[in-house]
Amino acid sequence: MRRTIKLSILGPIIILAIWWIVAELKLADPILLPPLGDTLGRLFTLFISGKAFSDIWATVYRTILGFGIASFLGIIAGLIIGKYAEIYKTFEIVIDFFRSLPATAMFPLFLLIFGIGSASKIAMAVFISFWVVLINSAYGVIHSSKIRTKVAKSLGATDWQIFKDITVMEALPQIVVGLRTAISLSLIVVVVSEMFIGSSAGLGQKIYDSYLTYETVNLYAWLLIIGMVGYILNKFFMFFEKRKLHWVGR
Protein backbone atom coordinates (compact mmCIF):
# COMPACT_ATOMS: atom_id res chain seq x y z
CA MET A 1 0.00 0.00 0.00
CA ARG A 2 2.74 2.47 0.99
CA ARG A 3 4.75 1.55 -2.10
CA THR A 4 1.71 2.27 -4.31
CA ILE A 5 1.20 5.68 -2.66
CA LYS A 6 4.88 6.54 -3.08
CA LEU A 7 4.82 5.59 -6.77
CA SER A 8 1.61 7.59 -7.40
CA ILE A 9 3.19 10.69 -5.82
CA LEU A 10 6.48 10.23 -7.69
CA GLY A 11 5.00 11.09 -11.10
CA PRO A 12 3.70 14.57 -10.14
CA ILE A 13 6.95 15.32 -8.28
CA ILE A 14 8.99 14.50 -11.40
CA ILE A 15 6.79 16.74 -13.59
CA LEU A 16 6.98 19.62 -11.11
CA ALA A 17 10.76 19.19 -10.84
CA ILE A 18 11.13 19.36 -14.63
CA TRP A 19 8.91 22.46 -14.67
CA TRP A 20 11.04 24.14 -11.97
CA ILE A 21 14.34 23.30 -13.71
CA VAL A 22 13.17 24.50 -17.14
CA ALA A 23 11.77 27.74 -15.71
CA GLU A 24 14.78 28.46 -13.48
CA LEU A 25 17.28 27.85 -16.26
CA LYS A 26 15.10 29.92 -18.61
CA LEU A 27 15.04 27.13 -21.16
CA ALA A 28 11.57 28.36 -22.10
CA ASP A 29 10.16 31.86 -22.44
CA PRO A 30 8.66 32.93 -19.05
CA ILE A 31 5.54 34.05 -20.92
CA LEU A 32 5.04 30.47 -22.09
CA LEU A 33 6.19 28.75 -18.88
CA PRO A 34 6.08 30.93 -15.73
CA PRO A 35 8.12 30.01 -12.61
CA LEU A 36 6.68 27.13 -10.62
CA GLY A 37 6.75 29.10 -7.36
CA ASP A 38 4.72 31.97 -8.86
CA THR A 39 2.11 29.58 -10.22
CA LEU A 40 1.73 27.62 -6.99
CA GLY A 41 1.58 30.91 -5.07
CA ARG A 42 -1.25 32.14 -7.31
CA LEU A 43 -3.04 28.80 -6.93
CA PHE A 44 -2.78 29.09 -3.15
CA THR A 45 -4.07 32.68 -3.26
CA LEU A 46 -7.08 31.71 -5.39
CA PHE A 47 -8.14 29.13 -2.82
CA ILE A 48 -7.35 31.18 0.31
CA SER A 49 -9.19 34.24 -1.01
CA GLY A 50 -12.16 32.08 -2.04
CA LYS A 51 -12.12 33.49 -5.60
CA ALA A 52 -11.79 30.05 -7.14
CA PHE A 53 -14.82 28.42 -5.54
CA SER A 54 -17.61 30.20 -7.45
CA ASP A 55 -15.99 29.33 -10.77
CA ILE A 56 -15.28 25.75 -9.70
CA TRP A 57 -18.90 25.37 -8.59
CA ALA A 58 -20.27 26.81 -11.84
CA THR A 59 -18.25 24.36 -13.94
CA VAL A 60 -18.83 21.34 -11.68
CA TYR A 61 -22.58 22.08 -11.49
CA ARG A 62 -22.91 22.19 -15.28
CA THR A 63 -20.75 19.09 -15.65
CA ILE A 64 -22.59 17.00 -13.06
CA LEU A 65 -26.06 18.05 -14.21
CA GLY A 66 -25.31 17.36 -17.87
CA PHE A 67 -23.60 14.10 -17.00
CA GLY A 68 -26.47 13.05 -14.72
CA ILE A 69 -29.14 13.63 -17.36
CA ALA A 70 -27.06 11.85 -20.00
CA SER A 71 -26.36 8.90 -17.68
CA PHE A 72 -30.02 8.43 -16.76
CA LEU A 73 -31.17 8.49 -20.38
CA GLY A 74 -28.13 6.66 -21.75
CA ILE A 75 -28.28 3.73 -19.33
CA ILE A 76 -32.00 3.15 -19.90
CA ALA A 77 -31.68 3.42 -23.69
CA GLY A 78 -28.53 1.28 -23.71
CA LEU A 79 -30.08 -1.51 -21.66
CA ILE A 80 -33.13 -1.58 -23.93
CA ILE A 81 -31.11 -1.49 -27.15
CA GLY A 82 -28.71 -4.13 -25.85
CA LYS A 83 -31.54 -6.38 -24.77
CA TYR A 84 -33.46 -6.26 -28.05
CA ALA A 85 -31.25 -6.82 -31.09
CA GLU A 86 -33.95 -5.59 -33.49
CA ILE A 87 -34.01 -2.16 -31.87
CA TYR A 88 -30.21 -1.96 -31.99
CA LYS A 89 -30.14 -2.81 -35.70
CA THR A 90 -32.89 -0.27 -36.39
CA PHE A 91 -31.02 2.60 -34.75
CA GLU A 92 -27.40 1.50 -35.36
CA ILE A 93 -26.80 4.00 -38.19
CA VAL A 94 -28.47 6.82 -36.24
CA ILE A 95 -26.35 6.09 -33.14
CA ASP A 96 -23.10 5.86 -35.11
CA PHE A 97 -23.94 9.08 -36.95
CA PHE A 98 -24.62 11.21 -33.87
CA ARG A 99 -21.79 9.81 -31.75
CA SER A 100 -19.39 10.61 -34.60
CA LEU A 101 -20.37 14.29 -34.66
CA PRO A 102 -17.78 16.49 -32.90
CA ALA A 103 -19.40 18.24 -29.95
CA THR A 104 -17.80 21.54 -30.93
CA ALA A 105 -19.59 21.40 -34.29
CA MET A 106 -22.87 21.54 -32.37
CA PHE A 107 -22.06 24.88 -30.67
CA PRO A 108 -24.03 27.06 -33.14
CA LEU A 109 -27.10 24.83 -32.99
CA PHE A 110 -27.16 24.66 -29.20
CA LEU A 111 -26.68 28.42 -29.01
CA LEU A 112 -29.71 28.95 -31.24
CA ILE A 113 -31.84 26.54 -29.21
CA PHE A 114 -30.72 27.24 -25.63
CA GLY A 115 -29.08 30.68 -25.79
CA ILE A 116 -25.79 31.73 -24.20
CA GLY A 117 -26.64 30.80 -20.59
CA SER A 118 -25.89 27.64 -18.63
CA ALA A 119 -28.55 25.66 -20.52
CA SER A 120 -26.47 25.50 -23.70
CA LYS A 121 -23.40 24.29 -21.80
CA ILE A 122 -25.39 21.64 -19.93
CA ALA A 123 -26.98 20.53 -23.19
CA MET A 124 -23.53 20.14 -24.73
CA ALA A 125 -22.49 17.92 -21.82
CA VAL A 126 -25.66 15.85 -22.24
CA PHE A 127 -25.03 15.42 -25.96
CA ILE A 128 -21.40 14.31 -25.66
CA SER A 129 -22.02 12.00 -22.68
CA PHE A 130 -25.27 10.37 -23.77
CA TRP A 131 -23.80 8.44 -26.69
CA VAL A 132 -20.83 7.18 -24.68
CA VAL A 133 -23.05 5.87 -21.88
CA LEU A 134 -25.56 4.39 -24.33
CA ILE A 135 -22.94 2.48 -26.34
CA ASN A 136 -21.18 1.10 -23.27
CA SER A 137 -24.48 0.08 -21.63
CA ALA A 138 -25.65 -1.65 -24.81
CA TYR A 139 -22.34 -3.48 -25.28
CA GLY A 140 -22.41 -4.55 -21.66
CA VAL A 141 -25.79 -6.21 -22.18
CA ILE A 142 -24.87 -7.71 -25.56
CA HIS A 143 -21.71 -9.33 -24.15
CA SER A 144 -23.29 -10.56 -20.91
CA SER A 145 -22.90 -14.24 -20.07
CA LYS A 146 -25.24 -16.46 -22.10
CA ILE A 147 -24.37 -19.50 -19.98
CA ARG A 148 -25.62 -17.91 -16.77
CA THR A 149 -28.82 -16.90 -18.55
CA LYS A 150 -29.44 -20.49 -19.69
CA VAL A 151 -28.75 -21.83 -16.20
CA ALA A 152 -31.16 -19.29 -14.67
CA LYS A 153 -33.87 -20.24 -17.18
CA SER A 154 -33.41 -23.92 -16.40
CA LEU A 155 -33.94 -23.11 -12.72
CA GLY A 156 -37.22 -21.37 -13.48
CA ALA A 157 -36.17 -17.71 -13.31
CA THR A 158 -38.45 -15.23 -15.06
CA ASP A 159 -37.25 -12.96 -17.87
CA TRP A 160 -37.37 -9.95 -15.52
CA GLN A 161 -35.34 -11.76 -12.86
CA ILE A 162 -32.75 -12.78 -15.44
CA PHE A 163 -32.52 -9.25 -16.81
CA LYS A 164 -32.34 -7.62 -13.36
CA ASP A 165 -30.07 -10.06 -11.56
CA ILE A 166 -27.86 -11.35 -14.37
CA THR A 167 -27.90 -9.16 -17.46
CA VAL A 168 -27.71 -5.81 -15.69
CA MET A 169 -25.11 -7.04 -13.20
CA GLU A 170 -23.01 -8.47 -16.03
CA ALA A 171 -23.28 -5.18 -17.90
CA LEU A 172 -22.47 -3.02 -14.86
CA PRO A 173 -18.64 -3.03 -15.26
CA GLN A 174 -18.98 -1.85 -18.88
CA ILE A 175 -21.55 0.75 -17.82
CA VAL A 176 -19.13 2.13 -15.23
CA VAL A 177 -16.41 2.35 -17.90
CA GLY A 178 -18.82 4.41 -19.97
CA LEU A 179 -19.66 6.63 -16.99
CA ARG A 180 -15.98 7.28 -16.21
CA THR A 181 -15.36 8.26 -19.83
CA ALA A 182 -18.52 10.37 -19.96
CA ILE A 183 -17.74 12.42 -16.84
CA SER A 184 -14.34 13.36 -18.27
CA LEU A 185 -15.87 14.30 -21.62
CA SER A 186 -18.59 16.31 -19.86
CA LEU A 187 -15.98 18.35 -18.00
CA ILE A 188 -14.00 18.92 -21.20
CA VAL A 189 -16.97 20.09 -23.25
CA VAL A 190 -18.27 22.34 -20.45
CA VAL A 191 -14.88 24.04 -20.07
CA VAL A 192 -14.55 24.47 -23.84
CA SER A 193 -18.10 25.84 -24.13
CA GLU A 194 -17.40 28.30 -21.30
CA MET A 195 -14.35 29.48 -23.21
CA PHE A 196 -15.99 29.98 -26.60
CA ILE A 197 -19.66 30.60 -25.79
CA GLY A 198 -18.81 32.80 -22.83
CA SER A 199 -19.98 32.75 -19.23
CA SER A 200 -20.24 35.01 -16.20
CA ALA A 201 -18.51 32.30 -14.12
CA GLY A 202 -16.69 29.09 -14.86
CA LEU A 203 -13.20 27.65 -15.18
CA GLY A 204 -13.26 27.88 -18.96
CA GLN A 205 -14.08 31.58 -18.80
CA LYS A 206 -11.15 32.17 -16.43
CA ILE A 207 -8.82 30.30 -18.79
CA TYR A 208 -9.96 32.45 -21.71
CA ASP A 209 -9.71 35.70 -19.73
CA SER A 210 -6.15 34.81 -18.69
CA TYR A 211 -5.25 34.08 -22.30
CA LEU A 212 -6.64 37.41 -23.54
CA THR A 213 -4.63 39.38 -20.96
CA TYR A 214 -1.46 37.28 -21.30
CA GLU A 215 -1.56 36.45 -17.57
CA THR A 216 0.14 33.07 -17.93
CA VAL A 217 0.60 32.62 -14.19
CA ASN A 218 -3.19 32.82 -13.82
CA LEU A 219 -3.62 30.61 -16.86
CA TYR A 220 -1.47 27.82 -15.42
CA ALA A 221 -3.10 28.15 -12.00
CA TRP A 222 -6.58 27.69 -13.50
CA LEU A 223 -5.32 24.78 -15.60
CA LEU A 224 -4.07 23.09 -12.44
CA ILE A 225 -7.49 23.61 -10.84
CA ILE A 226 -9.24 22.03 -13.82
CA GLY A 227 -6.87 19.08 -13.62
CA MET A 228 -7.64 18.69 -9.90
CA VAL A 229 -11.38 18.75 -10.56
CA GLY A 230 -11.07 16.12 -13.29
CA TYR A 231 -8.85 13.96 -11.09
CA ILE A 232 -11.32 14.07 -8.18
CA LEU A 233 -14.28 13.20 -10.41
CA ASN A 234 -12.36 10.26 -11.91
CA LYS A 235 -11.25 9.05 -8.47
CA PHE A 236 -14.88 9.03 -7.32
CA PHE A 237 -15.78 6.50 -10.00
CA MET A 238 -12.69 4.44 -9.28
CA PHE A 239 -13.75 4.32 -5.62
CA PHE A 240 -17.27 3.31 -6.62
CA GLU A 241 -15.92 0.61 -8.93
CA LYS A 242 -13.72 -0.91 -6.22
CA ARG A 243 -16.43 -0.80 -3.56
CA LYS A 244 -19.45 -1.88 -5.58
CA LEU A 245 -17.88 -4.04 -8.30
CA HIS A 246 -15.45 -5.97 -6.13
CA TRP A 247 -16.79 -9.22 -7.57
CA VAL A 248 -15.69 -8.44 -11.16
CA GLY A 249 -13.28 -11.01 -12.51
CA ARG A 250 -14.01 -13.55 -9.79
Secondary structure, DSSP 8 states (H G I E B T S, - for coil): -HHHHHHHHHHHHHHHHHHHHHHHTT-S-TTTS--HHHHHHHHHHHHHHTHHHHHHHHHHHHHHHHHHHHHHHHHHHHHHHHH-HHHHHHHHHHHHHHHHS-GGGGHHHHHHHH-SSHHHHHHHHHHHHHHHHHHHHHHHHHTS-HHHHHHHHHTT--HHHHIIIIIHHHHHHHHHHHHHHHHHHHHHHHHHHHHHT--SS-HHHHHHHHHHTT-HHHHHHHHHHHHHHHHHHHHHHHHHHHHH-TTTT-
